[in-house]
Amino acid sequence: MTTSFDKSGEHVRASIHRLSDHVVDLIAAGEVVERPAAALKELVENALDAGATRIEVDLWGGGCESIEVTDNGSGIAPDELALAVERHCTSKLNDNQLVHIRTLGFRGEALPSIGASARLSLISRLKGAETAWSITVEGGVKSEPMPSAGEEGTIVIVRDLFFATPARRKFLKSARVEGSHAEMVMRRVALSAPHCAILFRSEGRDVFNLPPQDLKDRVAFILNVPSDSLLTLDEQRGAMRLTGFLCNPGHTRPTGAGQFILVNDRPVIDPVLRTAVRVGYRSVIERGRFPILFLHLHVPFERVDVNVHPAKTELRFADEAEVRAFVIGAIGRVLTRGASQVGGIEADITHFTTQTLPSISTHTRPAHFGVSASASSTPQKKISSSENNKADLGFSPSVRRFPEESVQDLGGFAESQKSYTTPQDSLREELESVEFEQEDYPSQPLGVPIGQIHTTYILSVAPNGDLILTDQHAAHERLTHERLRKRFEEGRISAQVLLLPEVLDLSKSEREALLVCQEELSRLGLEIEAFGEGSLLIRTIPAPLKGGDVTALIRDIAEELIEEGASSARQTDSLDQRFEAIMARMACHGSIRAGRKLNFEEMGALLRDMEQHPRSNTCPHGRPTWLRLTKDALEKMFGRVK
């Protein structure tokens, strides 16, 4: 029994009754079909489940006006068409167990939900059949199946989405915004099925037309990055396996739109995995930027539940902490590559924005010199020689210059600064006589220094003749940061004893979560112990964090341990980010300054050190430490080749 209120505010008893099938369908449609992109996702996944090797999608009005999906899959039998548009009718589950689900769809709700809120037409022809059959559903009212013209496979047409639920239609965004959501869905689908040819049109224009491809080629196209910037990932732990491709840290974006994740071939948007990605990349990219990647996590079917939400983009793992730790570790190991390994930051200067040189007039400059042939006839804005070129490099350009004062003592890390001061012998004669052998390249990919530019950038020649520009401050900052990080990860942090131990009252769950990590926290300089029934006693704090609010830090750590199910305090943002900021500041102040003149031995020692240390391709702030200028780039700049 429920109650309601009349106009006078008095309680009125309302009787319990069964909702009509039409209302039930509309409620279900609201869960499954939130927007046109959700309807498109369900239709394309049905096509893939039917074994399609080619899918064509036409979108109009962002999907609000029309969505048409054509596939060459197995098709639907004429006597099953009526069942296909009934709720909870599916061919994808052969038993009542929702465990070993190998198909993208399985709930039997997509087509009925779409038919309840839109005008749905379904045309399908079995392979080898003489004719196709069709059925229509408008606002939940379906027609009888009838013969129709059609190729082998299935065509699904959705018109006037949400015409039966006008309130829902009012909440849709513009056609452009809805179309962008639909495009993102198609990109995820394209990555999940590289074997399938996919044509996606929007407003009559081809957005992309992809043939069956090798996975790496498909990933490079969808992520819109050069294939040589992709780092291969393939790691296994027990029954879990993680494969995919990571972009090197020089390629980032302002949003997470460049992150695509699959779990057992299913495109997902999972907070556990996104958190793991963020933590894995945190030490190598600039704060506020997002990495670009494609990950495919394979887990035993019984260890993951995909039946969490009707949209099937959210998951629930049996052991979230195990999955998170595995993904963080796998990403970290791939990114832990020095400049001597594949995946270093390489920047082609021809990709940067060029400007009109004062000595070259625009009408005499070749079309391929800085502008395309089609754009060469467009009047160019004259730029003074004092203005700087600007390009969206994916990081914030910055040159740090410091006065020659002593390094600040921030405490906590007893770090012995490596010195590159050597005898001032000139190596010019030796360098001029150096001849590289091809087999030397793997051991010294950053080459031999030949000079210093603006007393900030080291210019070197690689064994293959490429020019390498190294930012001496950024490079040494990374090396210093890595030594500090090693001490942190080994738990060798100096502790500051409190004159008067602090007592902190916590809930039972927070107290227990912290006491489980008591030994680990002690290695990090944070000594705690049980005090009474509901309190903790804080005896020491990490020396680098002295002066901070330690009680707030401990509460934050406890909250993260409970909410995220992390088994290690080291993995919590509260602790890691505080130490990360301290280490970055110490590394910055303790590194070779921009503007300091180096001799050849110092420059060479820095380059060799970079080749041996992990993550030396970017500084702790995510900016590149070195750039490569190839022979092809030089020839393009000088107009020798197009």
Secondary structure as GFF3:
##gff-version 3
##sequence-region A 1 642
A	DSSP	beta_strand	2	5	.	.	.	ID=ss1
A	DSSP	beta_strand	11	14	.	.	.	ID=ss2
A	DSSP	alpha_helix	21	32	.	.	.	ID=ss3
A	DSSP	alpha_helix	36	49	.	.	.	ID=ss4
A	DSSP	beta_strand	54	60	.	.	.	ID=ss5
A	DSSP	three_ten_helix	61	63	.	.	.	ID=ss6
A	DSSP	beta_strand	66	71	.	.	.	ID=ss7
A	DSSP	three_ten_helix	78	80	.	.	.	ID=ss8
A	DSSP	alpha_helix	81	84	.	.	.	ID=ss9
A	DSSP	alpha_helix	110	117	.	.	.	ID=ss10
A	DSSP	beta_strand	119	125	.	.	.	ID=ss11
A	DSSP	beta_strand	132	138	.	.	.	ID=ss12
A	DSSP	beta_strand	141	142	.	.	.	ID=ss13
A	DSSP	beta_strand	146	148	.	.	.	ID=ss14
A	DSSP	beta_strand	153	159	.	.	.	ID=ss15
A	DSSP	alpha_helix	166	170	.	.	.	ID=ss16
A	DSSP	alpha_helix	175	192	.	.	.	ID=ss17
A	DSSP	beta_strand	197	202	.	.	.	ID=ss18
A	DSSP	beta_strand	205	210	.	.	.	ID=ss19
A	DSSP	alpha_helix	215	223	.	.	.	ID=ss20
A	DSSP	three_ten_helix	227	229	.	.	.	ID=ss21
A	DSSP	beta_strand	230	237	.	.	.	ID=ss22
A	DSSP	beta_strand	240	247	.	.	.	ID=ss23
A	DSSP	beta_strand	252	253	.	.	.	ID=ss24
A	DSSP	three_ten_helix	256	258	.	.	.	ID=ss25
A	DSSP	beta_strand	259	263	.	.	.	ID=ss26
A	DSSP	beta_strand	266	268	.	.	.	ID=ss27
A	DSSP	alpha_helix	271	281	.	.	.	ID=ss28
A	DSSP	beta_strand	290	291	.	.	.	ID=ss29
A	DSSP	beta_strand	293	298	.	.	.	ID=ss30
A	DSSP	three_ten_helix	301	303	.	.	.	ID=ss31
A	DSSP	beta_strand	304	305	.	.	.	ID=ss32
A	DSSP	beta_strand	316	317	.	.	.	ID=ss33
A	DSSP	alpha_helix	320	335	.	.	.	ID=ss34
A	DSSP	three_ten_helix	349	351	.	.	.	ID=ss35
A	DSSP	three_ten_helix	373	375	.	.	.	ID=ss36
A	DSSP	alpha_helix	428	432	.	.	.	ID=ss37
A	DSSP	three_ten_helix	438	440	.	.	.	ID=ss38
A	DSSP	beta_strand	448	453	.	.	.	ID=ss39
A	DSSP	beta_strand	457	461	.	.	.	ID=ss40
A	DSSP	beta_strand	467	471	.	.	.	ID=ss41
A	DSSP	alpha_helix	472	489	.	.	.	ID=ss42
A	DSSP	beta_strand	495	505	.	.	.	ID=ss43
A	DSSP	alpha_helix	508	516	.	.	.	ID=ss44
A	DSSP	alpha_helix	518	523	.	.	.	ID=ss45
A	DSSP	beta_strand	527	531	.	.	.	ID=ss46
A	DSSP	beta_strand	535	542	.	.	.	ID=ss47
A	DSSP	three_ten_helix	543	545	.	.	.	ID=ss48
A	DSSP	alpha_helix	550	563	.	.	.	ID=ss49
A	DSSP	three_ten_helix	569	571	.	.	.	ID=ss50
A	DSSP	alpha_helix	573	589	.	.	.	ID=ss51
A	DSSP	alpha_helix	600	612	.	.	.	ID=ss52
A	DSSP	beta_strand	626	629	.	.	.	ID=ss53
A	DSSP	alpha_helix	631	637	.	.	.	ID=ss54
###
